[in-house]
Amino acid sequence: MSSLVKCPHCGLRPREEFTIRGEVPSPRPASDAPANAWFDHVYLRDNPRGEHREYWHHAGGCRRWLVLSRNTITHDISAVVDASTLKAGTKS
């Protein structure tokens, strides 16, 4: 049996209906930030153990972008929200 994702628009759906984009990035550095801050922002990504937030696209359903809070060890999903509800440039 497939694992299920609770889409806020479509309800419980099989994980195969979704595609993953990747982690929710940290806020962008200021325009006058040093080059190393921009390098870190663009090229370096966390590889966390435990709770992690990722962008997922419900390609086989409502076609909305979602933010899933997922445990990278157990793959359990603790929260799903529509990405449009997040403020631009925040991790909250």
N, CA, C and O atoms as a Tinker XYZ file with bonds, in Angstrom:
   368  protein
     1  N      0.834000   -1.183000    0.000000    73     2
     2  CA     0.000000    0.000000    0.000000    64     1     3
     3  C      0.877000    1.245000    0.000000    63     2     4     5
     4  O      1.924000    1.279000    0.648000    81     3
     5  N      0.459000    2.229000   -0.705000    73     3     6
     6  CA     1.174000    3.496000   -0.820000    64     5     7
     7  C      1.036000    4.304000    0.464000    63     6     8     9
     8  O      0.030000    4.204000    1.165000    81     7
     9  N      2.052000    5.104000    0.765000    73     7    10
    10  CA     1.883000    6.037000    1.873000    64     9    11
    11  C      0.995000    7.185000    1.394000    63    10    12    13
    12  O      0.914000    7.475000    0.201000    81    11
    13  N      0.340000    7.822000    2.347000    73    11    14
    14  CA    -0.635000    8.853000    2.018000    64    13    15
    15  C     -0.163000   10.219000    2.496000    63    14    16    17
    16  O      0.499000   10.340000    3.527000    81    15
    17  N     -0.515000   11.238000    1.729000    73    15    18
    18  CA    -0.237000   12.631000    2.072000    64    17    19
    19  C     -1.586000   13.325000    2.200000    63    18    20    21
    20  O     -2.449000   13.188000    1.333000    81    19
    21  N     -1.764000   14.079000    3.295000    73    19    22
    22  CA    -3.036000   14.778000    3.498000    64    21    23
    23  C     -2.954000   16.165000    2.863000    63    22    24    25
    24  O     -2.513000   17.123000    3.498000    81    23
    25  N     -3.380000   16.262000    1.615000    73    23    26
    26  CA    -3.412000   17.541000    0.903000    64    25    27
    27  C     -4.494000   18.414000    1.547000    63    26    28    29
    28  O     -5.604000   17.937000    1.783000    81    27
    29  N     -4.187000   19.690000    1.835000    73    27    30
    30  CA    -5.204000   20.552000    2.446000    64    29    31
    31  C     -6.385000   20.838000    1.517000    63    30    32    33
    32  O     -7.421000   21.327000    1.967000    81    31
    33  N     -6.236000   20.538000    0.225000    73    31    34
    34  CA    -7.305000   20.805000   -0.742000    64    33    35
    35  C     -8.043000   19.538000   -1.167000    63    34    36    37
    36  O     -9.249000   19.572000   -1.413000    81    35
    37  N     -7.316000   18.418000   -1.252000    73    35    38
    38  CA    -7.888000   17.184000   -1.802000    64    37    39
    39  C     -8.082000   16.071000   -0.780000    63    38    40    41
    40  O     -8.693000   15.049000   -1.093000    81    39
    41  N     -7.573000   16.254000    0.437000    73    39    42
    42  CA    -7.669000   15.201000    1.441000    64    41    43
    43  C     -6.542000   14.181000    1.287000    63    42    44    45
    44  O     -5.515000   14.476000    0.677000    81    43
    45  N     -6.732000   12.992000    1.834000    73    43    46
    46  CA    -5.702000   11.952000    1.773000    64    45    47
    47  C     -5.524000   11.453000    0.347000    63    46    48    49
    48  O     -6.476000   11.024000   -0.305000    81    47
    49  N     -4.285000   11.520000   -0.118000    73    47    50
    50  CA    -3.970000   11.118000   -1.498000    64    49    51
    51  C     -2.698000   10.279000   -1.488000    63    50    52    53
    52  O     -1.861000   10.453000   -0.603000    81    51
    53  N     -2.529000    9.359000   -2.466000    73    51    54
    54  CA    -1.308000    8.558000   -2.531000    64    53    55
    55  C     -0.086000    9.428000   -2.816000    63    54    56    57
    56  O     -0.156000   10.389000   -3.583000    81    55
    57  N      1.012000    9.082000   -2.198000    73    55    58
    58  CA     2.255000    9.850000   -2.350000    64    57    59
    59  C      2.703000    9.958000   -3.817000    63    58    60    61
    60  O      3.367000   10.923000   -4.195000    81    59
    61  N      2.345000    8.985000   -4.622000    73    59    62
    62  CA     2.750000    8.983000   -6.037000    64    61    63
    63  C      2.143000   10.136000   -6.836000    63    62    64    65
    64  O      2.612000   10.424000   -7.937000    81    63
    65  N      1.121000   10.796000   -6.317000    73    63    66
    66  CA     0.525000   11.952000   -7.004000    64    65    67
    67  C      1.378000   13.210000   -6.850000    63    66    68    69
    68  O      1.105000   14.220000   -7.499000    81    67
    69  N      2.403000   13.164000   -6.003000    73    67    70
    70  CA     3.190000   14.348000   -5.662000    64    69    71
    71  C      4.608000   14.258000   -6.233000    63    70    72    73
    72  O      5.167000   13.171000   -6.381000    81    71
    73  N      5.164000   15.408000   -6.543000    73    71    74
    74  CA     6.587000   15.488000   -6.888000    64    73    75
    75  C      7.242000   16.431000   -5.884000    63    74    76    77
    76  O      6.624000   17.379000   -5.401000    81    75
    77  N      8.500000   16.150000   -5.584000    73    75    78
    78  CA     9.212000   16.940000   -4.583000    64    77    79
    79  C     10.149000   17.925000   -5.273000    63    78    80    81
    80  O     10.810000   17.582000   -6.253000    81    79
    81  N     10.202000   19.151000   -4.757000    73    79    82
    82  CA    11.121000   20.159000   -5.285000    64    81    83
    83  C     12.376000   20.241000   -4.437000    63    82    84    85
    84  O     13.477000   20.379000   -4.969000    81    83
    85  N     12.222000   20.157000   -3.126000    73    83    86
    86  CA    13.379000   20.239000   -2.244000    64    85    87
    87  C     13.067000   21.061000   -1.015000    63    86    88    89
    88  O     11.923000   21.442000   -0.769000    81    87
    89  N     14.111000   21.326000   -0.247000    73    87    90
    90  CA    13.924000   21.999000    1.030000    64    89    91
    91  C     13.407000   23.420000    0.879000    63    90    92    93
    92  O     13.645000   24.082000   -0.131000    81    91
    93  N     12.703000   23.872000    1.893000    73    91    94
    94  CA    12.274000   25.267000    1.959000    64    93    95
    95  C     13.539000   26.062000    2.298000    63    94    96    97
    96  O     14.119000   25.866000    3.366000    81    95
    97  N     13.972000   26.953000    1.405000    73    95    98
    98  CA    15.253000   27.634000    1.619000    64    97    99
    99  C     15.214000   28.656000    2.744000    63    98   100   101
   100  O     14.154000   29.131000    3.149000    81    99
   101  N     16.386000   28.971000    3.226000    73    99   102
   102  CA    16.512000   30.025000    4.223000    64   101   103
   103  C     16.281000   31.376000    3.542000    63   102   104   105
   104  O     16.357000   31.466000    2.316000    81   103
   105  N     16.003000   32.416000    4.312000    73   103   106
   106  CA    15.787000   33.736000    3.703000    64   105   107
   107  C     17.006000   34.198000    2.910000    63   106   108   109
   108  O     18.147000   33.887000    3.252000    81   107
   109  N     16.736000   34.943000    1.847000    73   107   110
   110  CA    17.820000   35.464000    1.000000    64   109   111
   111  C     18.666000   36.456000    1.778000    63   110   112   113
   112  O     18.149000   37.200000    2.612000    81   111
   113  N     19.974000   36.471000    1.508000    73   111   114
   114  CA    20.828000   37.486000    2.135000    64   113   115
   115  C     20.458000   38.879000    1.612000    63   114   116   117
   116  O     19.837000   39.011000    0.558000    81   115
   117  N     20.842000   39.896000    2.351000    73   115   118
   118  CA    20.627000   41.279000    1.900000    64   117   119
   119  C     21.414000   41.516000    0.621000    63   118   120   121
   120  O     22.418000   40.848000    0.372000    81   119
   121  N     20.965000   42.456000   -0.181000    73   119   122
   122  CA    21.638000   42.711000   -1.463000    64   121   123
   123  C     23.090000   43.146000   -1.286000    63   122   124   125
   124  O     23.910000   42.942000   -2.182000    81   123
   125  N     23.415000   43.743000   -0.141000    73   123   126
   126  CA    24.796000   44.171000    0.098000    64   125   127
   127  C     25.586000   43.163000    0.943000    63   126   128   129
   128  O     26.657000   43.488000    1.455000    81   127
   129  N     25.058000   41.944000    1.089000    73   127   130
   130  CA    25.748000   40.910000    1.876000    64   129   131
   131  C     27.035000   40.485000    1.155000    63   130   132   133
   132  O     27.122000   40.597000   -0.068000    81   131
   133  N     28.022000   40.005000    1.895000    73   131   134
   134  CA    29.274000   39.569000    1.269000    64   133   135
   135  C     29.055000   38.365000    0.345000    63   134   136   137
   136  O     28.071000   37.637000    0.476000    81   135
   137  N     29.972000   38.176000   -0.570000    73   135   138
   138  CA    29.865000   37.107000   -1.569000    64   137   139
   139  C     29.750000   35.730000   -0.928000    63   138   140   141
   140  O     29.035000   34.869000   -1.442000    81   139
   141  N     30.446000   35.509000    0.192000    73   139   142
   142  CA    30.368000   34.185000    0.820000    64   141   143
   143  C     28.967000   33.894000    1.358000    63   142   144   145
   144  O     28.563000   32.732000    1.390000    81   143
   145  N     28.213000   34.914000    1.781000    73   143   146
   146  CA    26.832000   34.709000    2.239000    64   145   147
   147  C     25.952000   34.279000    1.069000    63   146   148   149
   148  O     25.095000   33.408000    1.217000    81   147
   149  N     26.167000   34.896000   -0.098000    73   147   150
   150  CA    25.406000   34.517000   -1.295000    64   149   151
   151  C     25.797000   33.123000   -1.767000    63   150   152   153
   152  O     24.930000   32.349000   -2.174000    81   151
   153  N     27.070000   32.791000   -1.721000    73   151   154
   154  CA    27.524000   31.457000   -2.107000    64   153   155
   155  C     26.835000   30.407000   -1.231000    63   154   156   157
   156  O     26.301000   29.421000   -1.739000    81   155
   157  N     26.850000   30.625000    0.075000    73   155   158
   158  CA    26.226000   29.683000    1.004000    64   157   159
   159  C     24.736000   29.532000    0.706000    63   158   160   161
   160  O     24.209000   28.420000    0.714000    81   159
   161  N     24.062000   30.645000    0.445000    73   159   162
   162  CA    22.621000   30.621000    0.190000    64   161   163
   163  C     22.286000   29.849000   -1.095000    63   162   164   165
   164  O     21.322000   29.084000   -1.131000    81   163
   165  N     23.074000   30.050000   -2.128000    73   163   166
   166  CA    22.777000   29.451000   -3.433000    64   165   167
   167  C     23.209000   27.986000   -3.510000    63   166   168   169
   168  O     22.485000   27.162000   -4.068000    81   167
   169  N     24.376000   27.652000   -2.958000    73   167   170
   170  CA    24.953000   26.329000   -3.199000    64   169   171
   171  C     24.919000   25.353000   -2.028000    63   170   172   173
   172  O     24.952000   24.144000   -2.259000    81   171
   173  N     24.856000   25.812000   -0.810000    73   171   174
   174  CA    24.936000   24.898000    0.330000    64   173   175
   175  C     23.536000   24.580000    0.858000    63   174   176   177
   176  O     22.714000   25.475000    1.052000    81   175
   177  N     23.286000   23.311000    1.082000    73   175   178
   178  CA    21.995000   22.871000    1.603000    64   177   179
   179  C     22.219000   21.983000    2.812000    63   178   180   181
   180  O     23.225000   21.280000    2.909000    81   179
   181  N     21.262000   22.027000    3.738000    73   179   182
   182  CA    21.316000   21.157000    4.904000    64   181   183
   183  C     20.980000   19.725000    4.482000    63   182   184   185
   184  O     20.300000   19.506000    3.479000    81   183
   185  N     21.455000   18.779000    5.241000    73   183   186
   186  CA    21.077000   17.384000    5.073000    64   185   187
   187  C     20.677000   16.874000    6.454000    63   186   188   189
   188  O     21.401000   16.092000    7.071000    81   187
   189  N     19.511000   17.325000    6.936000    73   187   190
   190  CA    19.162000   17.095000    8.337000    64   189   191
   191  C     18.733000   15.660000    8.637000    63   190   192   193
   192  O     18.260000   14.933000    7.763000    81   191
   193  N     18.912000   15.285000    9.879000    73   191   194
   194  CA    18.328000   14.060000   10.428000    64   193   195
   195  C     17.158000   14.506000   11.282000    63   194   196   197
   196  O     17.325000   15.276000   12.227000    81   195
   197  N     15.992000   14.026000   10.951000    73   195   198
   198  CA    14.814000   14.412000   11.719000    64   197   199
   199  C     13.885000   15.311000   10.927000    63   198   200   201
   200  O     13.777000   15.191000    9.706000    81   199
   201  N     13.219000   16.207000   11.624000    73   199   202
   202  CA    12.200000   17.078000   11.021000    64   201   203
   203  C     12.813000   18.012000    9.979000    63   202   204   205
   204  O     13.856000   18.622000   10.211000    81   203
   205  N     12.150000   18.112000    8.831000    73   203   206
   206  CA    12.652000   18.893000    7.699000    64   205   207
   207  C     11.451000   19.397000    6.914000    63   206   208   209
   208  O     10.451000   18.691000    6.785000    81   207
   209  N     11.543000   20.617000    6.389000    73   207   210
   210  CA    10.444000   21.178000    5.585000    64   209   211
   211  C     10.832000   21.190000    4.117000    63   210   212   213
   212  O     11.933000   21.608000    3.759000    81   211
   213  N      9.908000   20.720000    3.256000    73   211   214
   214  CA    10.176000   20.588000    1.823000    64   213   215
   215  C      8.983000   21.099000    1.014000    63   214   216   217
   216  O      7.837000   21.047000    1.459000    81   215
   217  N      9.290000   21.597000   -0.191000    73   215   218
   218  CA     8.247000   21.943000   -1.152000    64   217   219
   219  C      7.851000   20.688000   -1.921000    63   218   220   221
   220  O      8.707000   19.961000   -2.424000    81   219
   221  N      6.547000   20.443000   -2.005000    73   219   222
   222  CA     6.014000   19.343000   -2.808000    64   221   223
   223  C      4.926000   19.911000   -3.717000    63   222   224   225
   224  O      4.204000   20.831000   -3.331000    81   223
   225  N      4.812000   19.363000   -4.918000    73   223   226
   226  CA     3.805000   19.791000   -5.885000    64   225   227
   227  C      2.786000   18.664000   -6.059000    63   226   228   229
   228  O      3.157000   17.521000   -6.324000    81   227
   229  N      1.515000   18.988000   -5.910000    73   227   230
   230  CA     0.473000   17.975000   -6.085000    64   229   231
   231  C      0.125000   17.883000   -7.570000    63   230   232   233
   232  O     -0.926000   18.345000   -8.013000    81   231
   233  N      1.034000   17.277000   -8.317000    73   231   234
   234  CA     0.915000   17.198000   -9.778000    64   233   235
   235  C     -0.270000   16.351000  -10.223000    63   234   236   237
   236  O     -0.855000   16.616000  -11.273000    81   235
   237  N     -0.636000   15.333000   -9.440000    73   235   238
   238  CA    -1.724000   14.448000   -9.823000    64   237   239
   239  C     -3.056000   14.822000   -9.200000    63   238   240   241
   240  O     -3.975000   14.004000   -9.163000    81   239
   241  N     -3.168000   16.029000   -8.718000    73   239   242
   242  CA    -4.410000   16.454000   -8.060000    64   241   243
   243  C     -4.684000   17.922000   -8.316000    63   242   244   245
   244  O     -4.903000   18.329000   -9.457000    81   243
   245  N     -4.673000   18.718000   -7.256000    73   243   246
   246  CA    -5.042000   20.131000   -7.340000    64   245   247
   247  C     -3.969000   21.013000   -7.979000    63   246   248   249
   248  O     -4.223000   22.182000   -8.270000    81   247
   249  N     -2.768000   20.461000   -8.200000    73   247   250
   250  CA    -1.640000   21.152000   -8.833000    64   249   251
   251  C     -1.137000   22.331000   -8.001000    63   250   252   253
   252  O     -0.546000   23.264000   -8.543000    81   251
   253  N     -1.367000   22.293000   -6.700000    73   251   254
   254  CA    -0.899000   23.346000   -5.795000    64   253   255
   255  C      0.466000   22.973000   -5.237000    63   254   256   257
   256  O      0.803000   21.794000   -5.128000    81   255
   257  N      1.253000   23.994000   -4.882000    73   255   258
   258  CA     2.518000   23.796000   -4.175000    64   257   259
   259  C      2.224000   23.737000   -2.685000    63   258   260   261
   260  O      1.497000   24.573000   -2.149000    81   259
   261  N      2.797000   22.742000   -2.026000    73   259   262
   262  CA     2.583000   22.521000   -0.604000    64   261   263
   263  C      3.922000   22.517000    0.120000    63   262   264   265
   264  O      4.964000   22.285000   -0.493000    81   263
   265  N      3.894000   22.771000    1.416000    73   263   266
   266  CA     5.078000   22.630000    2.265000    64   265   267
   267  C      4.780000   21.506000    3.239000    63   266   268   269
   268  O      3.847000   21.591000    4.036000    81   267
   269  N      5.589000   20.443000    3.166000    73   267   270
   270  CA     5.441000   19.303000    4.057000    64   269   271
   271  C      6.517000   19.341000    5.115000    63   270   272   273
   272  O      7.679000   19.608000    4.808000    81   271
   273  N      6.154000   19.081000    6.348000    73   271   274
   274  CA     7.118000   18.859000    7.424000    64   273   275
   275  C      7.243000   17.351000    7.544000    63   274   276   277
   276  O      6.294000   16.657000    7.908000    81   275
   277  N      8.453000   16.851000    7.224000    73   275   278
   278  CA     8.650000   15.412000    7.132000    64   277   279
   279  C      9.876000   15.010000    7.935000    63   278   280   281
   280  O     10.879000   15.723000    7.950000    81   279
   281  N      9.792000   13.867000    8.601000    73   279   282
   282  CA    10.933000   13.324000    9.320000    64   281   283
   283  C     11.775000   12.548000    8.316000    63   282   284   285
   284  O     11.286000   11.605000    7.693000    81   283
   285  N     13.040000   12.938000    8.156000    73   283   286
   286  CA    13.899000   12.303000    7.150000    64   285   287
   287  C     14.345000   10.902000    7.552000    63   286   288   289
   288  O     14.883000   10.168000    6.723000    81   287
   289  N     14.134000   10.521000    8.799000    73   287   290
   290  CA    14.510000    9.176000    9.248000    64   289   291
   291  C     13.342000    8.211000    9.068000    63   290   292   293
   292  O     13.510000    7.126000    8.511000    81   291
   293  N     12.163000    8.603000    9.536000    73   291   294
   294  CA    10.996000    7.723000    9.494000    64   293   295
   295  C     10.090000    7.973000    8.287000    63   294   296   297
   296  O      9.250000    7.134000    7.963000    81   295
   297  N     10.254000    9.119000    7.620000    73   295   298
   298  CA     9.417000    9.569000    6.502000    64   297   299
   299  C      7.991000    9.909000    6.920000    63   298   300   301
   300  O      7.117000   10.083000    6.070000    81   299
   301  N      7.754000   10.003000    8.228000    73   299   302
   302  CA     6.435000   10.420000    8.710000    64   301   303
   303  C      6.224000   11.898000    8.403000    63   302   304   305
   304  O      7.136000   12.709000    8.558000    81   303
   305  N      5.029000   12.236000    7.972000    73   303   306
   306  CA     4.667000   13.622000    7.654000    64   305   307
   307  C      3.867000   14.174000    8.828000    63   306   308   309
   308  O      2.817000   13.637000    9.182000    81   307
   309  N      4.373000   15.255000    9.431000    73   307   310
   310  CA     3.705000   15.814000   10.610000    64   309   311
   311  C      2.804000   16.998000   10.276000    63   310   312   313
   312  O      1.895000   17.302000   11.047000    81   311
   313  N      3.026000   17.673000    9.153000    73   311   314
   314  CA     2.195000   18.818000    8.789000    64   313   315
   315  C      2.268000   19.057000    7.285000    63   314   316   317
   316  O      3.288000   18.795000    6.646000    81   315
   317  N      1.168000   19.560000    6.736000    73   315   318
   318  CA     1.106000   19.937000    5.325000    64   317   319
   319  C      0.345000   21.252000    5.251000    63   318   320   321
   320  O     -0.769000   21.358000    5.763000    81   319
   321  N      0.952000   22.264000    4.608000    73   319   322
   322  CA     0.266000   23.547000    4.420000    64   321   323
   323  C      0.436000   23.992000    2.976000    63   322   324   325
   324  O      1.391000   23.604000    2.304000    81   323
   325  N     -0.489000   24.801000    2.511000    73   323   326
   326  CA    -0.375000   25.380000    1.174000    64   325   327
   327  C      0.788000   26.364000    1.188000    63   326   328   329
   328  O      0.875000   27.202000    2.086000    81   327
   329  N      1.674000   26.274000    0.217000    73   327   330
   330  CA     2.857000   27.137000    0.175000    64   329   331
   331  C      2.489000   28.608000    0.058000    63   330   332   333
   332  O      3.264000   29.471000    0.471000    81   331
   333  N      1.329000   28.905000   -0.493000    73   331   334
   334  CA     0.936000   30.313000   -0.649000    64   333   335
   335  C      0.653000   30.981000    0.689000    63   334   336   337
   336  O      0.590000   32.209000    0.759000    81   335
   337  N      0.482000   30.209000    1.744000    73   335   338
   338  CA     0.214000   30.794000    3.061000    64   337   339
   339  C      1.486000   31.256000    3.770000    63   338   340   341
   340  O      1.408000   31.950000    4.784000    81   339
   341  N      2.663000   30.878000    3.248000    73   339   342
   342  CA     3.929000   31.284000    3.858000    64   341   343
   343  C      4.329000   32.666000    3.357000    63   342   344   345
   344  O      4.067000   33.022000    2.208000    81   343
   345  N      4.959000   33.433000    4.225000    73   343   346
   346  CA     5.488000   34.724000    3.801000    64   345   347
   347  C      6.739000   34.479000    2.961000    63   346   348   349
   348  O      7.531000   33.590000    3.275000    81   347
   349  N      6.919000   35.245000    1.920000    73   347   350
   350  CA     8.096000   35.105000    1.054000    64   349   351
   351  C      9.370000   35.295000    1.852000    63   350   352   353
   352  O      9.497000   36.241000    2.630000    81   351
   353  N     10.320000   34.377000    1.649000    73   351   354
   354  CA    11.624000   34.504000    2.270000    64   353   355
   355  C     11.709000   34.084000    3.725000    63   354   356   357
   356  O     12.677000   34.424000    4.404000    81   355
   357  N     10.705000   33.342000    4.228000    73   355   358
   358  CA    10.769000   32.906000    5.619000    64   357   359
   359  C     10.820000   31.392000    5.691000    63   358   360   361
   360  O     10.434000   30.694000    4.753000    81   359
   361  N     11.303000   30.895000    6.823000    73   359   362
   362  CA    11.295000   29.456000    7.053000    64   361   363
   363  C     10.181000   29.055000    8.018000    63   362   364   365
   364  O     10.072000   27.880000    8.369000    81   363
   365  N      9.363000   29.992000    8.449000    73   363   366
   366  CA     8.314000   29.661000    9.418000    64   365   367
   367  C      7.023000   29.245000    8.766000    63   366   368
   368  O      6.053000   28.938000    9.459000    81   367
